[in-house]
């Protein structure tokens, strides 16, 4: 292994472990992504991707899980402590939010959990972390990195190139990403009478202005667009803009809808492993086909990460 890459990976492991220790020491407080990322000396945008890759779950899921596991330990060992107090100690804003999260995790309410025999859930005491005990090993990190890179190598054709300006007709979308398909249908309905769906080298595009792992689903902003090859007039909710992506890592995939997250995460891993740094320009996807017309319902898509 290249010594420089080896050292970089070891630094990443140490920095993620610093973040984990910080989380576990502050479970009773409001934990903000910016603060956690700062403990690991990553930008929030890059931190949540590295964390998910290394730990195997998102930062938010990790925090909720550790709070619930620690609450289970309280319920088992401190049976006289009111459940409302347990919820408060573990940083939940209300008893109802704690009860919902607990039942989602264990399948029963906190009160039902407390009434059951402690031996039934004896393994919980083993999973509950003491301060500083939960750490990510270098071997685990290397395994996760290599798995991601191997998947990327098998599924992506990657190039680093200059992308010229792209003229777009687009609709702004704010909200859940699952509804992007509906926005595309509105854009296509607008584009068909203008002949834009028949233009040569048809390309549809989604530009992401927020990360779904940082921003709440209701506030995620994106631009749903068609790349224009000619001057076009717009009206209603459709607007025009030109993006200047410049130098980009462009990864061509042929993937199913449920593989998009893995494609994005592995693309960022490849970027980091090869010494590139993301620019301030927002990343985007360019679609070249209708997945419904593909024999395996797959998208042919370029994942584009602008870099400095």
C-alpha positions, 0 to 999 in steps of 0.5 A, spaced: 500 500 500 502 506 498 505 509 504 502 516 503 495 513 502 496 508 508 498 514 513 491 518 510 487 512 512 490 512 519 488 519 520 481 518 518 480 513 522 483 517 528 479 523 526 472 519 526 474 515 533 475 522 536 468 524 533 465 518 536 468 519 543 465 526 542 458 523 541 458 518 546 460 524 551 455 528 549 449 524 548 445 528 553 446 534 549 444 537 543 449 534 538 450 538 531 453 536 525 458 542 524 460 541 532 461 533 531 465 534 524 469 540 527 472 534 532 474 530 526 477 536 522 472 535 516 467 539 513 460 537 514 459 535 507 465 530 507 464 528 514 458 525 514 460 521 507 466 518 511 463 517 517 457 513 514 463 509 510 467 507 516 461 506 521 456 503 517 450 508 518 449 515 518 451 520 524 444 521 526 442 514 526 448 512 530 446 518 535 439 515 536 442 508 536 447 510 542 442 514 546 437 508 545 442 503 547 444 507 553 437 508 555 436 501 555 441 500 560 438 505 564 431 502 564 435 495 566 439 497 571 436 503 574 429 501 575 427 506 580 428 512 575 422 514 572 422 513 564 421 521 563 427 522 567 431 517 562 428 520 556 431 527 559 438 525 561 439 522 554 437 528 550 430 527 547 426 533 547 419 529 550 417 522 552 413 521 546 419 522 541 423 517 546 418 512 546 417 512 539 424 512 537 425 506 543 419 502 540 422 503 533 428 500 535 426 494 540 419 493 538 416 495 544 415 501 549 420 503 554 415 501 560 414 494 557 421 493 556 422 495 563 417 489 565 420 484 562 426 479 565 432 483 564 435 476 562 431 477 556 435 483 553 442 481 557 446 482 550 444 490 550 448 491 556 454 488 552 452 493 546 451 499 550 458 503 550 462 506 556 466 512 554 471 511 549 470 504 548 467 504 541 472 505 536 473 504 529 479 499 527 484 501 522 482 494 519 475 495 519 476 502 515 481 499 510 475 493 509 470 498 508 474 503 503 476 497 499 469 494 498 467 501 496 473 502 491 472 494 488 464 496 487 466 502 484 471 499 479 466 494 477 461 499 476 464 505 474 467 508 468 471 514 471 474 520 468 477 527 470 475 532 465 473 539 463 466 540 462 464 546 458 458 550 460 451 547 461 445 551 459 439 549 463 431 549 463 429 547 470 424 547 475 426 548 483 424 543 488 425 543 495 423 537 499 423 529 499 428 526 494 423 521 492 418 526 489 423 528 484 420 524 479 414 528 479 418 534 478 421 531 472 414 529 469 412 536 470 418 538 466 417 533 461 410 535 460 413 542 459 418 540 454 415 535 449 411 541 445 417 545 444 420 539 441 426 539 446 425 531 448 427 530 441 433 534 441 440 530 439 444 528 445 438 528 450 440 529 457 436 530 463 440 533 470 439 533 477 443 538 481 443 537 488 444 544 492 444 540 499 446 533 502 440 529 504 445 526 510 446 533 512 439 537 511 432 535 513 428 532 508 423 538 508 429 543 506 433 539 501 434 543 495 435 541 488 434 543 480 431 538 476 433 540 469 434 539 461 440 541 458 438 545 452 442 545 445 438 551 443 435 558 445 428 556 448 423 561 452 420 559 458 414 560 462 411 558 469 415 554 474 420 553 469 427 558 469 433 558 465 440 558 468 447 556 465 452 552 470 459 552 469 462 546 472 469 546 470 473 540 472 469 534 474 470 527 476 465 524 472 463 517 473 459 513 468 454 508 471 449 503 469 445 502 475 438 501 479 435 506 483 437 503 489 444 503 487 444 511 487 447 512 494 452 507 493 454 510 487 455 517 490 458 514 496 464 510 492 465 516 488 467 520 493 471 515 496 475 515 489 475 522 489 478 522 496 483 516 495 486 519 489 487 526 492 482 530 489 478 536 493 471 538 492 470 545 489 464 549 492 460 548 485 454 543 487 455 536 484 450 533 479 447 527 475 446 527 468 441 521 465 442 519 458 436 514 458 429 512 461 430 507 466 423 504 464 425 502 457 432 499 459 431 491 460 433 491 467 430 498 469 437 501 470 439 508 469 445 510 465 448 516 469 454 520 470 455 522 477 459 529 476 463 532 482 466 538 481 473 539 483 478 544 485 
